[in-house]
Structure formats: C-alpha cells, structure tokens
Amino acid sequence: MPEPIYVPILKGKEGEYAALEALATEIKDQILPLIEIPSIPWDFASECPAKSLDDHISGIPDKLKRACGTTPFYLDLPWFDGDETLANGMTALEAILTKGRELGLEAIPVIYRASSEAYLSAAKAHSSETGSGICVRLLVEDFDEDVPIEKEVDRLLTAASPEGDDVDLIVDLEDLGVNTGTKALVARSIFTMIPREVSWRRMTLAAASFPEDLSDVSAATIVKLPRHEWDLWKTLQKRPGALPRPDLIFGDYAMAHPVAKTNIDPRTMRMSANIRYTAVDDWLVIKGRNVRKYGFDQYFELCRLLVSRPEYSGRNFSWGDSYIAACAEATLGPGNATTWRKVGVNHHITLVTTGLASLRASV
C-alpha cells in the first residue's frame, strides 16, 4: 500500500461501512480510514442497553472486512469501558482484533492517554503478533500545561508498543468552531510540543467543523456551511516550514460532528430529509421536510436540485454521485437515512482525496 494522504474518521455504522466498500480502488489506495466503533445503543422503552456486549461486538469484524478488505485501517473504541469483558473474558478490543486476524483484517489499534491497562495490553499483543504497529491519538486537552505529554507518550508506548517503533500519531483538534485563525495558532503551538517528532511512522492532523445537527437549517432550504478544517489545512500549508514534517497527513470527520448523539429516543426523533454534499470549500446542505410526514420520496426532488447546481461533481465522479444522478432521474431511490449517509461519505472521501492529491502536486 502506498503511503496514505488522508485519514477520514468515521463512525462504524452501516452507511459509513457501505461508503468505504463502494470507493474506487484508486481512492481507497490513498486513504487510511479510522473507524470508531459505536457504543451499545440504548433501549428507551425498556430503559436498558439494547443488547449485550457479546451481541454488539459479534458482527463488527465481518462489517470491517466488507468495508476495508485487506487494506489497513485504524480501529478505535473510544466509547467503551476498556476493562469490560465478554462472556469469554475478552475485552471488546481483544475480541474484535482476534476475530479480525482470522479474517485477514489489517487493523491498527488506536490508543489514548485514558486507555485502560487491559486495552493497552490487547493493542500490544495484536501489534506483536501481526506487526501492525499502533496509533496514538492525542486530543487538544492532552497538550494542556499541566499534562507532562512526553512522559505520557512514553508511558503509552511502553505499555502498548512491543518495540517502540511502527507507531503512528494523530493530533486531533476535534471541533474547530468558527475561529480558524485562532486554531491555526493552536495547531502551530501544538506542533512545537509533539514528542518524538521525527520518529513517528506517520503523523496526522485531524479536525472537524460540521455542526452537531441541522436544527439551525430551515426546512426546504439550501445552505452552505464552511469547511473550517479544510481552510485550516490550506492555511498551514502556506508555511510548510512550520509543519512538524513535510508528509503530515490530513484528517477530518467527513460530514459529521466528532461527538455522536446517543441520547435521542428514536420514538420521538423528527428527521428531515437532507443531502450533505461536500463542495471544494463548503458543504452544501439541501434540506427537505420531516420524513415521517412527507416521506423519503422527497429525495427525488432534492437530487434534482443538487444536479442542477454548479457544485455537483457529475455522475462519474464517485459511486455517490452516480446514485444522486440516478435518483434525480427516479431510476434509483429514494433510499433511507443509511443510504444517504453512504452517498455523502462516499462522495466526500473521493472529493477530499482528489483535492489533497492536487494540492500536493501543486507544491
């Protein structure tokens, strides 16, 4: 596999898995996705977890196999209790990695400062057996003045890396908000504090700016939302000498907020039909009305609106764009919420990868 130029951070849900599976080979070869396994859903009617940890974990390795095949990916379980075990005594990470090895998955476990000893041990055992290496994911809070970041990184590597090499680093700025100028200063400041600057196998700077939800977007409207993380990346590229290394990798959260909403009762949720479409510098949001009242057939008209706009990349650009064109013609669709997450993420990854390749070629 050639060295990746893009790390899309994705929730491990059906739409995202399907989006990865449908990527063109030349795009998939340039990315190293990070897949965050969601926590166990909540049963609001019974007021308890909807399934056991065993049941929640059981199908995940097969989904990862379908989405990634034998290409490398980062495996992250940020919302799990690292010490909780399945009936067989394995932790969730250990169970996924063990089954993944049987399936030939190329998983690279992601660790944090807050990772438990059991979690770190599972990551180390997997890396020792497969040579996958590990990935350290640092958040902005990890660079606070009261955090001895070099000692913390050394602690993580001692606990989770068998040889101390083949370790990737992700510096995750998470939600940027609106002040990208300030974030550029924050990023450059963080760059000066990165431990082991030249010895990381790969280094990624990730950030996000898509809103938590679309409640501020009125129904039956088309709006543009700025891609602040892309603006930040382009700003940083103007001063390459200030970057920690020339092969720094770009990461984002596609068209999602870093923190998934998990406290929404599906019985009371009011979802509106919407298309989240990534353009060169913005997201185009085409929002319809409540699907419970107006149905998913709204997507036929939403697609007709999209294909008539200059932001549309054309039906041959990606699988997602092909589906949009067919839905505009009413030969496919209208799909459901999972379909449209697949469409949006597939287009987004294709557009960002293409843009990054062009940006690198112009330097």
Secondary structure, DSSP 8 states (H G I E B T S, - for coil): ----SEEEEEE-SHHHHHHHHTS-HHHHTTB--EEE-----EETTTTEESS-HHHHHHTHHHHHHHHHTTS-EEEE-TTS-TT-B-TTS-BHHHHHHHHHHHHT--EEEEE-TT--HHHHHHHHHHHHHH---EEEEEEGGGGSTTS-HHHHHHHHHHHH-SSS-SEEEEEEEEE-TT-HHHHHHHHHHHHHH-TTTTT-S-EEEEEE---S-STTS-TTEEEEEE-HHHHHHHHHHT-GGGSS-TT-EEEE-TTS-SS------TTT---EEEEEEE-SSEEEEEEEEEHHHH-TTHHHHHHHHHHTSTT---TTS-HHHHHHHHHHTTSS----HHHHHHHHHHHHHHHHHHHHHHHHHH-
